[in-house]
Amino acid sequence: MQSGMMVKIFENDYRNFLENEINEFSADHNIQQVSISTGVNNYKRYYVAVVLYTEN
């Protein structure tokens, strides 16, 4: 990971809401990489995104 790089984790039950949160976050931050994973807990699907970014 490059110097000055930070990590933000997002979690949501709905992928489109997760993507909206990331888009809003990108207005104030320089996103370098996004990784989205799907999980299941008690038969319910959820999404987790790990975002690498730098400050604007």
PQR file with spaces between the fields and no chain letter, atoms N, CA, C, O and H, PARSE charges and radii, in Angstrom:
ATOM       1  N    MET     1       0.848   -1.174    0.000 -0.4000 1.5000
ATOM       2  CA   MET     1       0.000    0.000    0.000 -0.0000 2.0000
ATOM       3  C    MET     1       0.894    1.237    0.000  0.5500 1.7000
ATOM       4  O    MET     1       1.885    1.295    0.728 -0.5500 1.4000
ATOM       5  N    GLN     2       0.542    2.217   -0.814 -0.4000 1.5000
ATOM       6  CA   GLN     2       1.325    3.436   -0.928 -0.0000 2.0000
ATOM       7  C    GLN     2       1.232    4.270    0.336  0.5500 1.7000
ATOM       8  O    GLN     2       0.262    4.172    1.087 -0.5500 1.4000
ATOM       9  H    GLN     2      -0.263    2.170   -1.405  0.4000 1.0000
ATOM      10  N    SER     3       2.244    5.089    0.563 -0.4000 1.5000
ATOM      11  CA   SER     3       2.238    6.004    1.699 -0.0000 2.0000
ATOM      12  C    SER     3       1.076    6.981    1.575  0.5500 1.7000
ATOM      13  O    SER     3       0.802    7.481    0.484 -0.5500 1.4000
ATOM      14  H    SER     3       3.032    5.169   -0.047  0.4000 1.0000
ATOM      15  N    GLY     4       0.390    7.258    2.682 -0.4000 1.5000
ATOM      16  CA   GLY     4      -0.736    8.179    2.663 -0.0000 2.0000
ATOM      17  C    GLY     4      -2.052    7.536    2.276  0.5500 1.7000
ATOM      18  O    GLY     4      -3.092    8.195    2.296 -0.5500 1.4000
ATOM      19  H    GLY     4       0.613    6.852    3.568  0.4000 1.0000
ATOM      20  N    MET     5      -2.022    6.258    1.925 -0.4000 1.5000
ATOM      21  CA   MET     5      -3.234    5.538    1.542 -0.0000 2.0000
ATOM      22  C    MET     5      -3.997    5.140    2.799  0.5500 1.7000
ATOM      23  O    MET     5      -3.400    4.722    3.791 -0.5500 1.4000
ATOM      24  H    MET     5      -1.178    5.724    1.910  0.4000 1.0000
ATOM      25  N    MET     6      -5.319    5.271    2.752 -0.4000 1.5000
ATOM      26  CA   MET     6      -6.164    4.914    3.887 -0.0000 2.0000
ATOM      27  C    MET     6      -7.225    3.916    3.438  0.5500 1.7000
ATOM      28  O    MET     6      -7.459    3.736    2.243 -0.5500 1.4000
ATOM      29  H    MET     6      -5.805    5.611    1.947  0.4000 1.0000
ATOM      30  N    VAL     7      -7.864    3.270    4.413 -0.4000 1.5000
ATOM      31  CA   VAL     7      -8.872    2.246    4.133 -0.0000 2.0000
ATOM      32  C    VAL     7     -10.188    2.646    4.780  0.5500 1.7000
ATOM      33  O    VAL     7     -10.217    3.095    5.925 -0.5500 1.4000
ATOM      34  H    VAL     7      -7.673    3.416    5.383  0.4000 1.0000
ATOM      35  N    LYS     8     -11.270    2.480    4.042 -0.4000 1.5000
ATOM      36  CA   LYS     8     -12.628    2.704    4.553 -0.0000 2.0000
ATOM      37  C    LYS     8     -13.427    1.455    4.226  0.5500 1.7000
ATOM      38  O    LYS     8     -13.343    0.927    3.117 -0.5500 1.4000
ATOM      39  H    LYS     8     -11.247    2.115    3.111  0.4000 1.0000
ATOM      40  N    ILE     9     -14.208    0.981    5.198 -0.4000 1.5000
ATOM      41  CA   ILE     9     -15.028   -0.210    4.991 -0.0000 2.0000
ATOM      42  C    ILE     9     -16.497    0.179    5.032  0.5500 1.7000
ATOM      43  O    ILE     9     -16.947    0.862    5.952 -0.5500 1.4000
ATOM      44  H    ILE     9     -14.276    1.409    6.099  0.4000 1.0000
ATOM      45  N    PHE    10     -17.232   -0.261    4.028 -0.4000 1.5000
ATOM      46  CA   PHE    10     -18.674   -0.024    3.938 -0.0000 2.0000
ATOM      47  C    PHE    10     -19.376   -1.373    4.022  0.5500 1.7000
ATOM      48  O    PHE    10     -18.858   -2.380    3.540 -0.5500 1.4000
ATOM      49  H    PHE    10     -16.866   -0.816    3.281  0.4000 1.0000
ATOM      50  N    GLU    11     -20.556   -1.391    4.635 -0.4000 1.5000
ATOM      51  CA   GLU    11     -21.358   -2.612    4.683 -0.0000 2.0000
ATOM      52  C    GLU    11     -22.823   -2.233    4.503  0.5500 1.7000
ATOM      53  O    GLU    11     -23.303   -1.256    5.078 -0.5500 1.4000
ATOM      54  H    GLU    11     -20.977   -0.573    5.027  0.4000 1.0000
ATOM      55  N    ASN    12     -23.521   -3.025    3.694 -0.4000 1.5000
ATOM      56  CA   ASN    12     -24.938   -2.764    3.469 -0.0000 2.0000
ATOM      57  C    ASN    12     -25.610   -4.052    3.004  0.5500 1.7000
ATOM      58  O    ASN    12     -24.965   -4.922    2.420 -0.5500 1.4000
ATOM      59  H    ASN    12     -23.130   -3.818    3.227  0.4000 1.0000
ATOM      60  N    ASP    13     -26.899   -4.165    3.265 -0.4000 1.5000
ATOM      61  CA   ASP    13     -27.653   -5.341    2.823 -0.0000 2.0000
ATOM      62  C    ASP    13     -27.989   -5.286    1.333  0.5500 1.7000
ATOM      63  O    ASP    13     -28.363   -6.299    0.742 -0.5500 1.4000
ATOM      64  H    ASP    13     -27.423   -3.458    3.740  0.4000 1.0000
ATOM      65  N    TYR    14     -27.858   -4.112    0.733 -0.4000 1.5000
ATOM      66  CA   TYR    14     -28.234   -3.935   -0.671 -0.0000 2.0000
ATOM      67  C    TYR    14     -27.058   -3.353   -1.445  0.5500 1.7000
ATOM      68  O    TYR    14     -26.498   -2.323   -1.069 -0.5500 1.4000
ATOM      69  H    TYR    14     -27.554   -3.290    1.214  0.4000 1.0000
ATOM      70  N    ARG    15     -26.694   -4.023   -2.526 -0.4000 1.5000
ATOM      71  CA   ARG    15     -25.517   -3.594   -3.284 -0.0000 2.0000
ATOM      72  C    ARG    15     -25.684   -2.186   -3.864  0.5500 1.7000
ATOM      73  O    ARG    15     -24.732   -1.405   -3.852 -0.5500 1.4000
ATOM      74  H    ARG    15     -27.149   -4.860   -2.832  0.4000 1.0000
ATOM      75  N    ASN    16     -26.873   -1.847   -4.370 -0.4000 1.5000
ATOM      76  CA   ASN    16     -27.037   -0.522   -4.969 -0.0000 2.0000
ATOM      77  C    ASN    16     -26.888    0.581   -3.912  0.5500 1.7000
ATOM      78  O    ASN    16     -26.361    1.649   -4.223 -0.5500 1.4000
ATOM      79  H    ASN    16     -27.646   -2.481   -4.380  0.4000 1.0000
ATOM      80  N    PHE    17     -27.335    0.350   -2.680 -0.4000 1.5000
ATOM      81  CA   PHE    17     -27.135    1.333   -1.611 -0.0000 2.0000
ATOM      82  C    PHE    17     -25.655    1.435   -1.256  0.5500 1.7000
ATOM      83  O    PHE    17     -25.148    2.523   -0.985 -0.5500 1.4000
ATOM      84  H    PHE    17     -27.762   -0.518   -2.428  0.4000 1.0000
ATOM      85  N    LEU    18     -24.969    0.297   -1.259 -0.4000 1.5000
ATOM      86  CA   LEU    18     -23.530    0.284   -0.988 -0.0000 2.0000
ATOM      87  C    LEU    18     -22.793    1.105   -2.040  0.5500 1.7000
ATOM      88  O    LEU    18     -21.923    1.910   -1.705 -0.5500 1.4000
ATOM      89  H    LEU    18     -25.381   -0.587   -1.480  0.4000 1.0000
ATOM      90  N    GLU    19     -23.137    0.905   -3.304 -0.4000 1.5000
ATOM      91  CA   GLU    19     -22.494    1.656   -4.385 -0.0000 2.0000
ATOM      92  C    GLU    19     -22.801    3.148   -4.275  0.5500 1.7000
ATOM      93  O    GLU    19     -21.937    3.975   -4.565 -0.5500 1.4000
ATOM      94  H    GLU    19     -23.844    0.252   -3.576  0.4000 1.0000
ATOM      95  N    ASN    20     -24.016    3.503   -3.860 -0.4000 1.5000
ATOM      96  CA   ASN    20     -24.357    4.919   -3.660 -0.0000 2.0000
ATOM      97  C    ASN    20     -23.514    5.535   -2.553  0.5500 1.7000
ATOM      98  O    ASN    20     -23.057    6.670   -2.687 -0.5500 1.4000
ATOM      99  H    ASN    20     -24.718    2.831   -3.625  0.4000 1.0000
ATOM     100  N    GLU    21     -23.299    4.800   -1.454 -0.4000 1.5000
ATOM     101  CA   GLU    21     -22.462    5.295   -0.361 -0.0000 2.0000
ATOM     102  C    GLU    21     -21.033    5.548   -0.845  0.5500 1.7000
ATOM     103  O    GLU    21     -20.420    6.558   -0.496 -0.5500 1.4000
ATOM     104  H    GLU    21     -23.670    3.878   -1.346  0.4000 1.0000
ATOM     105  N    ILE    22     -20.515    4.630   -1.645 -0.4000 1.5000
ATOM     106  CA   ILE    22     -19.155    4.781   -2.174 -0.0000 2.0000
ATOM     107  C    ILE    22     -19.084    5.984   -3.109  0.5500 1.7000
ATOM     108  O    ILE    22     -18.116    6.743   -3.064 -0.5500 1.4000
ATOM     109  H    ILE    22     -21.013    3.811   -1.929  0.4000 1.0000
ATOM     110  N    ASN    23     -20.088    6.168   -3.948 -0.4000 1.5000
ATOM     111  CA   ASN    23     -20.111    7.325   -4.852 -0.0000 2.0000
ATOM     112  C    ASN    23     -20.138    8.634   -4.080  0.5500 1.7000
ATOM     113  O    ASN    23     -19.444    9.581   -4.451 -0.5500 1.4000
ATOM     114  H    ASN    23     -20.875    5.551   -3.984  0.4000 1.0000
ATOM     115  N    GLU    24     -20.927    8.707   -3.009 -0.4000 1.5000
ATOM     116  CA   GLU    24     -20.962    9.914   -2.180 -0.0000 2.0000
ATOM     117  C    GLU    24     -19.607   10.154   -1.520  0.5500 1.7000
ATOM     118  O    GLU    24     -19.142   11.291   -1.448 -0.5500 1.4000
ATOM     119  H    GLU    24     -21.491    7.938   -2.708  0.4000 1.0000
ATOM     120  N    PHE    25     -18.977    9.090   -1.040 -0.4000 1.5000
ATOM     121  CA   PHE    25     -17.666    9.179   -0.406 -0.0000 2.0000
ATOM     122  C    PHE    25     -16.619    9.684   -1.401  0.5500 1.7000
ATOM     123  O    PHE    25     -15.703   10.417   -1.029 -0.5500 1.4000
ATOM     124  H    PHE    25     -19.355    8.166   -1.098  0.4000 1.0000
ATOM     125  N    SER    26     -16.761    9.289   -2.661 -0.4000 1.5000
ATOM     126  CA   SER    26     -15.769    9.663   -3.677 -0.0000 2.0000
ATOM     127  C    SER    26     -15.777   11.156   -3.995  0.5500 1.7000
ATOM     128  O    SER    26     -14.825   11.664   -4.587 -0.5500 1.4000
ATOM     129  H    SER    26     -17.506    8.694   -2.963  0.4000 1.0000
ATOM     130  N    ALA    27     -16.835   11.864   -3.612 -0.4000 1.5000
ATOM     131  CA   ALA    27     -16.883   13.310   -3.856 -0.0000 2.0000
ATOM     132  C    ALA    27     -15.803   14.046   -3.071  0.5500 1.7000
ATOM     133  O    ALA    27     -15.330   15.096   -3.504 -0.5500 1.4000
ATOM     134  H    ALA    27     -17.609   11.452   -3.131  0.4000 1.0000
ATOM     135  N    ASP    28     -15.409   13.501   -1.917 -0.4000 1.5000
ATOM     136  CA   ASP    28     -14.432   14.164   -1.045 -0.0000 2.0000
ATOM     137  C    ASP    28     -13.115   13.413   -0.922  0.5500 1.7000
ATOM     138  O    ASP    28     -12.226   13.851   -0.193 -0.5500 1.4000
ATOM     139  H    ASP    28     -15.793   12.647   -1.565  0.4000 1.0000
ATOM     140  N    HIS    29     -12.972   12.295   -1.616 -0.4000 1.5000
ATOM     141  CA   HIS    29     -11.774   11.470   -1.483 -0.0000 2.0000
ATOM     142  C    HIS    29     -11.353   10.937   -2.846  0.5500 1.7000
ATOM     143  O    HIS    29     -12.180   10.759   -3.741 -0.5500 1.4000
ATOM     144  H    HIS    29     -13.695   11.939   -2.208  0.4000 1.0000
ATOM     145  N    ASN    30     -10.064   10.686   -2.989 -0.4000 1.5000
ATOM     146  CA   ASN    30      -9.520   10.096   -4.221 -0.0000 2.0000
ATOM     147  C    ASN    30      -9.486    8.579   -4.055  0.5500 1.7000
ATOM     148  O    ASN    30      -8.579    8.039   -3.422 -0.5500 1.4000
ATOM     149  H    ASN    30      -9.392   10.831   -2.262  0.4000 1.0000
ATOM     150  N    ILE    31     -10.459    7.908   -4.616 -0.4000 1.5000
ATOM     151  CA   ILE    31     -10.531    6.454   -4.489 -0.0000 2.0000
ATOM     152  C    ILE    31      -9.532    5.816   -5.448  0.5500 1.7000
ATOM     153  O    ILE    31      -9.501    6.127   -6.638 -0.5500 1.4000
ATOM     154  H    ILE    31     -11.195    8.346   -5.130  0.4000 1.0000
ATOM     155  N    GLN    32      -8.718    4.918   -4.903 -0.4000 1.5000
ATOM     156  CA   GLN    32      -7.702    4.229   -5.687 -0.0000 2.0000
ATOM     157  C    GLN    32      -8.146    2.827   -6.095  0.5500 1.7000
ATOM     158  O    GLN    32      -7.829    2.359   -7.189 -0.5500 1.4000
ATOM     159  H    GLN    32      -8.743    4.665   -3.936  0.4000 1.0000
ATOM     160  N    GLN    33      -8.890    2.157   -5.194 -0.4000 1.5000
ATOM     161  CA   GLN    33      -9.308    0.779   -5.471 -0.0000 2.0000
ATOM     162  C    GLN    33     -10.530    0.446   -4.622  0.5500 1.7000
ATOM     163  O    GLN    33     -10.643    0.895   -3.481 -0.5500 1.4000
ATOM     164  H    GLN    33      -9.147    2.538   -4.306  0.4000 1.0000
ATOM     165  N    VAL    34     -11.442   -0.342   -5.185 -0.4000 1.5000
ATOM     166  CA   VAL    34     -12.631   -0.810   -4.467 -0.0000 2.0000
ATOM     167  C    VAL    34     -12.733   -2.318   -4.648  0.5500 1.7000
ATOM     168  O    VAL    34     -12.614   -2.830   -5.761 -0.5500 1.4000
ATOM     169  H    VAL    34     -11.350   -0.707   -6.111  0.4000 1.0000
ATOM     170  N    SER    35     -12.952   -3.016   -3.551 -0.4000 1.5000
ATOM     171  CA   SER    35     -13.167   -4.459   -3.587 -0.0000 2.0000
ATOM     172  C    SER    35     -14.483   -4.753   -2.873  0.5500 1.7000
ATOM     173  O    SER    35     -14.635   -4.427   -1.695 -0.5500 1.4000
ATOM     174  H    SER    35     -13.048   -2.600   -2.647  0.4000 1.0000
ATOM     175  N    ILE    36     -15.432   -5.366   -3.577 -0.4000 1.5000
ATOM     176  CA   ILE    36     -16.743   -5.677   -2.998 -0.0000 2.0000
ATOM     177  C    ILE    36     -16.877   -7.188   -2.859  0.5500 1.7000
ATOM     178  O    ILE    36     -16.645   -7.938   -3.807 -0.5500 1.4000
ATOM     179  H    ILE    36     -15.307   -5.630   -4.533  0.4000 1.0000
ATOM     180  N    SER    37     -17.255   -7.616   -1.661 -0.4000 1.5000
ATOM     181  CA   SER    37     -17.473   -9.035   -1.376 -0.0000 2.0000
ATOM     182  C    SER    37     -18.906   -9.251   -0.920  0.5500 1.7000
ATOM     183  O    SER    37     -19.543   -8.354   -0.369 -0.5500 1.4000
ATOM     184  H    SER    37     -17.444   -7.006   -0.891  0.4000 1.0000
ATOM     185  N    THR    38     -19.393  -10.446   -1.157 -0.4000 1.5000
ATOM     186  CA   THR    38     -20.740  -10.830   -0.738 -0.0000 2.0000
ATOM     187  C    THR    38     -20.632  -11.862    0.375  0.5500 1.7000
ATOM     188  O    THR    38     -19.824  -12.788    0.303 -0.5500 1.4000
ATOM     189  H    THR    38     -18.875  -11.176   -1.604  0.4000 1.0000
ATOM     190  N    GLY    39     -21.453  -11.691    1.403 -0.4000 1.5000
ATOM     191  CA   GLY    39     -21.495  -12.656    2.499 -0.0000 2.0000
ATOM     192  C    GLY    39     -22.928  -13.051    2.790  0.5500 1.7000
ATOM     193  O    GLY    39     -23.872  -12.419    2.316 -0.5500 1.4000
ATOM     194  H    GLY    39     -22.109  -10.939    1.462  0.4000 1.0000
ATOM     195  N    VAL    40     -23.079  -14.108    3.578 -0.4000 1.5000
ATOM     196  CA   VAL    40     -24.406  -14.562    3.991 -0.0000 2.0000
ATOM     197  C    VAL    40     -24.358  -14.809    5.493  0.5500 1.7000
ATOM     198  O    VAL    40     -23.458  -15.478    6.000 -0.5500 1.4000
ATOM     199  H    VAL    40     -22.312  -14.622    3.963  0.4000 1.0000
ATOM     200  N    ASN    41     -25.354  -14.251    6.200 -0.4000 1.5000
ATOM     201  CA   ASN    41     -25.467  -14.439    7.640 -0.0000 2.0000
ATOM     202  C    ASN    41     -26.931  -14.713    7.959  0.5500 1.7000
ATOM     203  O    ASN    41     -27.798  -13.899    7.642 -0.5500 1.4000
ATOM     204  H    ASN    41     -26.085  -13.708    5.788  0.4000 1.0000
ATOM     205  N    ASN    42     -27.211  -15.843    8.580 -0.4000 1.5000
ATOM     206  CA   ASN    42     -28.597  -16.235    8.876 -0.0000 2.0000
ATOM     207  C    ASN    42     -29.466  -16.188    7.619  0.5500 1.7000
ATOM     208  O    ASN    42     -30.586  -15.678    7.642 -0.5500 1.4000
ATOM     209  H    ASN    42     -26.506  -16.505    8.838  0.4000 1.0000
ATOM     210  N    TYR    43     -28.933  -16.724    6.529 -0.4000 1.5000
ATOM     211  CA   TYR    43     -29.643  -16.817    5.242 -0.0000 2.0000
ATOM     212  C    TYR    43     -29.926  -15.459    4.611  0.5500 1.7000
ATOM     213  O    TYR    43     -30.733  -15.366    3.686 -0.5500 1.4000
ATOM     214  H    TYR    43     -28.023  -17.138    6.511  0.4000 1.0000
ATOM     215  N    LYS    44     -29.282  -14.418    5.092 -0.4000 1.5000
ATOM     216  CA   LYS    44     -29.479  -13.077    4.536 -0.0000 2.0000
ATOM     217  C    LYS    44     -28.173  -12.605    3.898  0.5500 1.7000
ATOM     218  O    LYS    44     -27.115  -12.651    4.527 -0.5500 1.4000
ATOM     219  H    LYS    44     -28.626  -14.493    5.843  0.4000 1.0000
ATOM     220  N    ARG    45     -28.254  -12.157    2.661 -0.4000 1.5000
ATOM     221  CA   ARG    45     -27.079  -11.692    1.930 -0.0000 2.0000
ATOM     222  C    ARG    45     -26.721  -10.273    2.355  0.5500 1.7000
ATOM     223  O    ARG    45     -27.602   -9.456    2.626 -0.5500 1.4000
ATOM     224  H    ARG    45     -29.113  -12.120    2.150  0.4000 1.0000
ATOM     225  N    TYR    46     -25.424   -9.987    2.413 -0.4000 1.5000
ATOM     226  CA   TYR    46     -24.959   -8.630    2.671 -0.0000 2.0000
ATOM     227  C    TYR    46     -23.704   -8.383    1.843  0.5500 1.7000
ATOM     228  O    TYR    46     -23.071   -9.317    1.351 -0.5500 1.4000
ATOM     229  H    TYR    46     -24.709  -10.651    2.193  0.4000 1.0000
ATOM     230  N    TYR    47     -23.358   -7.117    1.699 -0.4000 1.5000
ATOM     231  CA   TYR    47     -22.214   -6.716    0.884 -0.0000 2.0000
ATOM     232  C    TYR    47     -21.249   -5.896    1.724  0.5500 1.7000
ATOM     233  O    TYR    47     -21.656   -5.068    2.538 -0.5500 1.4000
ATOM     234  H    TYR    47     -23.872   -6.357    2.098  0.4000 1.0000
ATOM     235  N    VAL    48     -19.968   -6.141    1.510 -0.4000 1.5000
ATOM     236  CA   VAL    48     -18.917   -5.393    2.189 -0.0000 2.0000
ATOM     237  C    VAL    48     -17.974   -4.859    1.121  0.5500 1.7000
ATOM     238  O    VAL    48     -17.556   -5.588    0.221 -0.5500 1.4000
ATOM     239  H    VAL    48     -19.637   -6.813    0.848  0.4000 1.0000
ATOM     240  N    ALA    49     -17.647   -3.578    1.234 -0.4000 1.5000
ATOM     241  CA   ALA    49     -16.691   -2.967    0.307 -0.0000 2.0000
ATOM     242  C    ALA    49     -15.498   -2.450    1.096  0.5500 1.7000
ATOM     243  O    ALA    49     -15.654   -1.796    2.127 -0.5500 1.4000
ATOM     244  H    ALA    49     -17.987   -2.987    1.965  0.4000 1.0000
ATOM     245  N    VAL    50     -14.314   -2.751    0.599 -0.4000 1.5000
ATOM     246  CA   VAL    50     -13.079   -2.201    1.151 -0.0000 2.0000
ATOM     247  C    VAL    50     -12.574   -1.199    0.124  0.5500 1.7000
ATOM     248  O    VAL    50     -12.331   -1.546   -1.032 -0.5500 1.4000
ATOM     249  H    VAL    50     -14.188   -3.283   -0.239  0.4000 1.0000
ATOM     250  N    VAL    51     -12.417    0.051    0.560 -0.4000 1.5000
ATOM     251  CA   VAL    51     -12.032    1.141   -0.336 -0.0000 2.0000
ATOM     252  C    VAL    51     -10.671    1.678    0.083  0.5500 1.7000
ATOM     253  O    VAL    51     -10.479    2.078    1.231 -0.5500 1.4000
ATOM     254  H    VAL    51     -12.614    0.333    1.499  0.4000 1.0000
ATOM     255  N    LEU    52      -9.728    1.685   -0.852 -0.4000 1.5000
ATOM     256  CA   LEU    52      -8.435    2.334   -0.629 -0.0000 2.0000
ATOM     257  C    LEU    52      -8.523    3.735   -1.207  0.5500 1.7000
ATOM     258  O    LEU    52      -8.954    3.914   -2.346 -0.5500 1.4000
ATOM     259  H    LEU    52      -9.883    1.361   -1.785  0.4000 1.0000
ATOM     260  N    TYR    53      -8.115    4.735   -0.421 -0.4000 1.5000
ATOM     261  CA   TYR    53      -8.270    6.115   -0.878 -0.0000 2.0000
ATOM     262  C    TYR    53      -7.202    7.024   -0.282  0.5500 1.7000
ATOM     263  O    TYR    53      -6.501    6.658    0.662 -0.5500 1.4000
ATOM     264  H    TYR    53      -7.765    4.589    0.505  0.4000 1.0000
ATOM     265  N    THR    54      -7.098    8.213   -0.856 -0.4000 1.5000
ATOM     266  CA   THR    54      -6.299    9.300   -0.301 -0.0000 2.0000
ATOM     267  C    THR    54      -7.215   10.505   -0.152  0.5500 1.7000
ATOM     268  O    THR    54      -8.260   10.587   -0.797 -0.5500 1.4000
ATOM     269  H    THR    54      -7.668    8.510   -1.623  0.4000 1.0000
ATOM     270  N    GLU    55      -6.818   11.432    0.699 -0.4000 1.5000
ATOM     271  CA   GLU    55      -7.609   12.650    0.891 -0.0000 2.0000
ATOM     272  C    GLU    55      -7.450   13.562   -0.317  0.5500 1.7000
ATOM     273  O    GLU    55      -6.406   13.553   -0.971 -0.5500 1.4000
ATOM     274  H    GLU    55      -5.969   11.365    1.224  0.4000 1.0000
ATOM     275  N    ASN    56      -8.475   14.347   -0.616 -0.4000 1.5000
ATOM     276  CA   ASN    56      -8.392   15.365   -1.686 -0.0000 2.0000
ATOM     277  C    ASN    56      -7.542   16.516   -1.208  0.5500 1.7000
ATOM     278  O    ASN    56      -7.340   17.481   -1.944 -0.5500 1.4000
ATOM     279  H    ASN    56      -9.322   14.355   -0.086  0.4000 1.0000
